[in-house]
């Protein structure tokens, strides 16, 4: 799992001339030789600095169509990529889930019959910490192992009975990109049982839009700028793109001269607006998710005046606003004080290997909670009639946070990596 960063390698990968299309077959398409344009991947093909592609992180499967999860990585420069996976097997029925990079969900529990092969396409955004020749993002120590910040694009094949016959990766520079900026409630979480809405929202969109998640645990609007994260976003932004900012959880805890919802917080958010518009892109605000803080069956306000300040600035600057603060209150109250624990990281000791203490976190979501909140965000996008909503997959059904999905029917195949340390922030 460890990925120690080499900034020299990032620069080399970003400047070298590379192919624009990569094709890999895990099972030959017939008894004849594989197509000349595709690489037939062998079990011994492990990813390394010497090899630009290969199985990664966990042991190679005996055969990729024999119901064994695996990771597959390909070294590519920063950018957007259309990934097409051919799922299924000629020898058995399969149920396959596909995630990419830091556990971004793209294909969910796709069932195929024996002999059936299905292709699914989606856009994966890949980025490194390198901003330009002189600057890099100031990553936190725990980010040095994140799959989001390395030199490769990684696909995770998982599921009850996973089967993948082929993967094709090609540049997709023309699609609009939605850049996600925020904290631990938005970030792509690498490890079980943590999750955030930014890594679930990709499930519901096809290959006409990219989501680029630059959020990080513990960040405020001002520290996001100070770490160079906004600079990296702006270096990749083009006209027609979007920037979504959700902050407030950690900003309210800042204590220094000039701190405050209508001072440092609003000023930093104004920077997001101005820099985004200067590049011909559209800024959007998302108010912070509620904490699970109940009293007499109702959620108590814990964010002071930060959500109101965000809404005030959005109104003044004519920035589209999604009121996730209100929707998550509705969602938690609909589940109730006890049942809402199933949307958060509440697990008794021993639920995961190496977990020696109970998890009782009322800020950070588990996969089910993140999945539901991603739907809340999508409903906000639909209400705003944002153009990229046309890329929603046809199977998406309108969602009402007052009527959550039954958590007992939510099916998630854990990734093989677990983290006992909670994300930064609260």
N, C-alpha and C positions, 0 to 999 in steps of 0.2 A: 504493500500500500504506500510505502514511503516514496516520495518523489522529491528529491533534493534538486533545487532549481539551478540551472546554469544559464545566466543571462547572456553569456557569449553565444550559447547554442540558440537562444531565442532570436538574437540578432541575425545569426547565420541563416536560420530557417526563414526569417521574415524577408531576407534579401535575396536568397538564392532562387534561381529559376526552377520551378517545380511543375509537375504535371497538374492539370486542372481536373482530371478524372481518374479515379482509382477503382478497380474492380477486383473483387475477391470471391472465389468459390470455395466452399468448405466441403461440398459433396459434388463430384463431377456431374454435369447435366445429363450424361449418358455414359454408356460403356466406352464410347469413343473418347478421344482426348478432349480436354476442356477447351472452351472457346479461346482463341488466340489472344483476345483482348483482356482476358481475366487471368489472375494469378490463382493457381490451385494451392490452397493453404494446407500445409502438412502439420501434423501434431507437434513436430519439433520446431516449428517456426515461432519462436518466442521473440517478443519485442525487445530491442536493445538499441544502444546508440549506433551500432553498426548496421542494424536492420530497421528499415523505415516502417515496418508493419509487423504484426504478430500477436499471438496470444499474450495476455498480460495479467499480472497480479495473482491469479490462482492457477492451479494446474490446468494444462490443456485437456480438453475432453477427448475421450477415446474416439468419438465421432460427434461433430456438432449437431447431428440430427438425432442423437440418441438420448435425449431428455437430460442433458447435463448443462448447467449454467456455465457461462464463460464470459471473459472480457476480451475484446479485440481492439487494438489500438493502431492508428496510422498517423505518422508524422506529417502535419500539414501546417502552412502558415496561418496567421490570424485571419478570421473572416467567417462568412456564412457558408454552410455546406448543405446541399440537398443529399440526404442519406436515404437510400432505398434498400430495404431489407426484404429478402425472399424467405418467408417463414413457412414451416411445414415440412413434411417428410413423405416420401413415397412408401415408406415401410410401416408407419404407425401414425395414429392420431397424435395431436400435439396441442398444448396450450402454452403460449409464449408471451412474455412481457419484455418490452425493450425500453431500456433507459440509456442515457448518454451523459458523458462527462460526470459531474457530481450529482448523480442520481436524478437527472431530469427525466420525467416520465413522458414517453412518446406513444408507446403501444401497450395497451392494457389487456391482459388475459385473452389474447386472440386465439380462439379455438379453430383448428383445422382438422379435417378428416384424413384418414389414411389415404395417401396418394394426392392430397390437395396441397398446392403451393399458392401462397398469397403474397403479393407485394404491397408494402406500405412505405410511403414516402413522407419525410418531414425535414424540417430545417434545424440544423444544430449550429449554434454559434460557438466558435472556438476563439479563445484569447489567451495571451500571455501577460505577464506584468510589464512588459516593455512598452513605454509610451512613445519614445523617440530615441535618437542616438544617445541622448544625455540623461534621460529620466526613466525611472521605473516606479511602479506603485510600491508604496511602503507597506509590504505585507506583514501581517502579524505572524508570530512563530507558528501557530497552528495552521496557517494557510499554506505553509511551505509544502505540505503534503496533499493539498487539494487538487483534485483532478481538473478543476476549472483553470488552474494556473500553471499548466505545464506545456510541453512542446508538441502535444499530440491530441488527436481526437479519439476518444474512447467510447466504444459501444458495449453495453452490458446486455447480454442475452440471459434472461431469467424466466421464471414461470413454473407452473406445476409440472409440465412436461415439455420443456423448451426444445425447439428445433429451428435451426437457421441454415439455409442452404447457400445463401450468397449475400454479400453486402456491396453496394456501389456508393461511392462518395464523389460528388462533383461540386465545383464552385457554384455559388448562387448569389452573386453580388448584387443583383438587381432587386431582390425582394426587400420590402421595408423591414427595418429592425426596430423592435421595441426594447429599449434599454431600461433595465430595472435597477433602481438605486434605492438603497434602504438598509435595514438592519437585520437582526436574527429572525424576524418574522417573515422576511422576504428571501433571504439568502438560500442558495443551493446547499443543503446539508449533505455531507458525504456519507455519514454513518448512521446506522440504526441506533435508537428509535426516533431520532430527531428528523423533522421535516418542516418545510415552509412553503407558502403558496407559490413562490416564484418557480419552484421546480415541479409543481403540479399543473400549472396553467398550460404548459406545453402539450399536455395530453389532448387538449380539445382543439388544437389548431393543425391545419394541414400544411402543405409545403409552399404556401404563398406568403408566409410571414415568419420572421425570426424573432426569438426572445433571447436577449443577451443579459444575463443576470450578473451584475457587478455588486450586489448587496453584500454586506459582511456584518457578522455579529458584533454588537457593541458600538456600532457607528452612530454618529449624529450627523446632521446635515453639514455642520462645519468641519468635523473630522473627516468626513467622506471627501470633502474638497481638499483638506490639508494633506491627506495621504496620497493624493494624486489619482484617486479613483475617477473623479469627474473628468480630469484631464485625459485619462485613458479613454473614457466613453466618448469625449469630444473628438479625440484623434481618429475614431472609427465611424463617427456619425456622418451621415449624408442628408441632403435635402429629401424630405418626405418621410424621414424616420420619426420616432416618438421617444420621449423620455418620461418614465413614470417614477415619481419620487414618493416614498412612504417613510416618513421620519416622525419622531415625537417621543418614542419610548425612552430613549437615552438622553435626548436633548433636555428633557425636563429636569434631569439630575445635574446639569452643568451649574457650577458655582464659580463665577468670576465676574469682574466688572464688565457690564454690557450683556451678560447672559439674560435670557428671558424669551418668552414666546414671541413678543412683538419687537424684539431687539435683535440679538444675534441669530436666533432661529429664523425669523422672517427675512433678515438680510441675507442669510445663506441661501434660503429658498429662492430669493430674488435672483441670486447668481445663477442658479439652475435654469430659471426662466430665460434670463437674458442670453446666456451662452447657448442655450438650445435654439432659441429663435434666430440668433445670429447665423446659424448654420442651416436655416431653412427647415428646421424640424419643429415638432409640436411637443410642448411640455404638458404633463398631466400630473395632478396631485392625488394621492390616496391618503386619507386620514388613518392614523395608527389603529391597529387592531386592539380591541379591549383586552384587559387582563381578566382572568377568571377570578373575580373578586365579588362573591355573593353576600348579600344581607337580606334576609326575609324574602328570598326567592328572586331578588332583583340584582342586576350587576351594578356595582358601585363605581363611580367615576374615579379614576386614578391618574389621569393624564393632565390635571390642572387645566390651563387654558390653551394648551398646545394644539389640540384639534380645531378650536375656534380660530386661533391665529392662522392656521393653514387655510381654513375656509375663507377667512377675511382677505388674505393675500390673493387667493384664487379669484375671489370676486373682484377685487381691485384691478388685478392684472388680466382678467378674462381668461383664466386657465381652467380647463375642464377639471372637475373634481368628482372623485368617487368616495362616498362617505362610508368607508369600511368600518369606521368606528361605530356607526349606528347599526350596520348590518351584522357585525359580530356580536353586538349586544343582543340583538334579536335571536341570533343563532344559539348563543349560550343559554339564554333564558328559555328558548323553545326546548332545549335538551333537559334543562333543569340542573340544579346544583350538583347532584350526585352523578347523573348520567353524563354531564358535560366533561367529567374527568376523562372520558373515552376519546375526547378530541385533543387531549394534552398528554405530555409525557408523565403519566401516572402509572408506574409499574412497581410491584413489590420486588424486593431483593430476590435475585435468582431468576428473574424473567429472561435475562440475557446472560451469555457466558461472561464471567468476570464481574457481574454486577453484584456488589457486596452490600449495597444500601438501597433503601427504597427510593424511587424517583417520585417526587411530588412537585412538579413544575407547573405553575399556573400561567406562564407566559408563552412557553414554546410548545409547538404542536407536534403530534405524532403524524404518521402518514394520513390517517383518516381525517384529522382536523385540518391539515394543510390542503387536502383534496377538496373538502367542503368550502374552505375559505377561498380557494382559487375560483370556485364557482361563483362566490359572492363578487369577486373582482370582475369576472366575466359579465355578470349581470349589470354591474356598473358600467362596463364598456358598452353593453347593448343599449342601456338607457341613454348613453351619450351619443349613440349611433356613430361610433368611430369607424372609419372606412375599413380597417383591417378585420373587423368582425365578419366580413364576407368570407374569411378564411376558416371560420369555425367548421369543424367536421359535422357532417349531417347527423351523426348519432347524438350530438349534444342536445340535451333537453333543458328548457328553461328551469331555473332553480329559484326556490323561495327559501330564504334563510329561516323563515318561521316554520318550515316543514323540512327539516334536515333529512338526509338519507339515513336509513337504518345502519348504525355502525356495525351491527352483527353480520350484515351482508357484505361489508367492505372487505375485499380480498387483496392482500398485499404480500408479495413474496419478498422476504427480507433479503437485502444485499448481505454479502458475507462479512461485512465489517461493522464493528460495534464501538461506540464511544461512551464511556462513563461520564466524562467531563461535560457539563452543560455548556451551551453556547454563551458567549459574553453577552452581558446586558440582562435586563429583567423587566 
